[in-house]
Amino acid sequence: MTDHVSPLPARTEVLIVGAGPAGLALATELTRLGVSHVALDRETAIRPGSRAAAIQPRTLECLQELGVNDRLIAAGTPGTGFQLHDGERSLLRVPYGGLDTRYPFMLLISQQTTEEHLERRLHELGGTVHRGYRLLTSLPDYPGVTATIAAPDGNLHAVYARYVVGADGVYSRVRDLAGISFPGEAPEQLYALADLRLEPGSAAAALTDTTFFFSAHGMLLVSPLADGLHRVVASVAPGTGAPTADQVDALLAGRGPRTGTAAKTVELVATSTYRVQERVAERMSQGPYFLVGDAAHTHSPAGGQGMNTGIQDALNLAGRLQAVLSGSAAESTLDQYHAERHPVAERLVAFTDQIARLAQIQDPALAQVRNNVIAAAATAPGVTQWLAKRLAQL
C-alpha cells in the first residue's frame, strides 16, 4: 500500500514505532479519537507471508469501533473451532459456536490481509504511516522525549513526542531506549511456515477447523484460510531452510491426516522459517515509553494468540492515552496499562508454552499417556467450553 505522506512534524503527542497489526490498530484508533500522532515503520511496504493466521472473537469485539470488522470478515473465513489430533485419532475438538459473543467464530485470515485492511481504514480516517523511517535514538525532554528519526533518503529528523509506543517487534528499539529488560528463553526450536493451495480430495484439504497434530516427528498445524488457501506450520530441525512444495507435502504425509488421498501442494504462495522465543518484558511501560505486541511479549505460535493479544494491548492503551491527553483522566490512568496487560502477557506465554511442551513429547509411552489424558479430559463436562473461551480470549 503506497503512502503519500507529509514530512515528519516537529512535535506530536504520540510517536508509534512499528506498523504491524498492533501499531496499525493503535494508529487507527488514535486517529479515530482525534489524538495527534506519528506512525512510522522501517519497512517500505506491508510484508507478505507474515505468520499470524486468525483473529479471535475478543479481538473482533475490540476492533468493532474501528469500522473495519465487516471488511475483515468478508476477506476471511469463519472457522468453527480448533481440533487436536494424533495421526488418525481425534483427541479433542473445541467448538466456537456456543460462545457468548457477537462473533462466535475464529476468523481465519492472514496477517498480511489484516494489516492491509487496518492500514486502509487508517487512511480513510485521515491517518498515515511514514514508511521507510527508522527510530535511531531518543533523549529525555520533559515531560516527553525528543526522538531522532532517519528518513528513507538518509536525512535525520528530530521529533518531540509526549509519549513513545514501541510496536516494533521482538528486537524493539523502543524497549532498548526505555531500558526495559526482556527476560525469558530462546529455545532452539525452529518452525517452517507455508501458505499454499492444496489439490482437492485429501483429508488435509478438507479440513475446516484449525487442526493441531501431535507426531513423533514433531508438531504440525493446518489451518484453512480464505480463497481456498491453507496455512501449514511445522516444527523443523535447526538449520532447515524455507520449505519447498515437496517438503510441505512430506510434512503433511508424515504428521498430518493418515486417511484417504495424500495431500499435494499445487501452489506455494509464501514460505519461510522463524525461531520462537518465550519472553515477557519486565514492564510494559517506563516513563513516557510504552510497549505493545511482540515488543512486550513473544511466544510459541500455538493457539493463535499472539497477534490478537498485541492488538488488544494497542486498543487498551489508545483509550488511556486519549483520556489523559484530553484532560479527562489523570496521568495515573496510564500506570494501569502495565498493571492490567502485563499479567495477560504472562498468562499467555505460560499457556502457549504448555501447549508447545505437550507437542514436543517424543517418548512413545509418554505420548500415549498424554493422548489418553487429553481424550479423557475432552469428555469431562465444561472442559471444551472453558478451552473455547480461553482460546477465544473471552
Secondary structure, 3 states (H helix, E strand, C coil): CCCCCCCCCCEEEEEEECCCHHHHHHHHHHHHHCCCEEEEECCCCCCCCCCCCEECHHHHHHHHHHCCHHHHHHHCEEECEEEEEECCEEEEEEECCCCCCCCCCEEECCHHHHHHHHHHHHHHCCCCCEECCEEEEEEEECCEEEEEEECCCCCEEEEEEEEEEECCCCCCHHHHHHCCCCCEECCCCEEEEEEEEECCCECCCCCCCEEEEECCCCCEEEEECHHHEEEEEEEECCCCCCCCHHHHHHHHHHHCCCCEECCCEEEEEEEEEEECCEEECCCCEECCEEECHHHCEECCCCCCCHHHHHHHHHHHHHHHHHHHHCCCCCHHHHHHHHHHHHHHHHHHHHHHHHHHHHHCCCCHHHHHHHHHHHHHHHCCCCHHHHHHHHHCCC
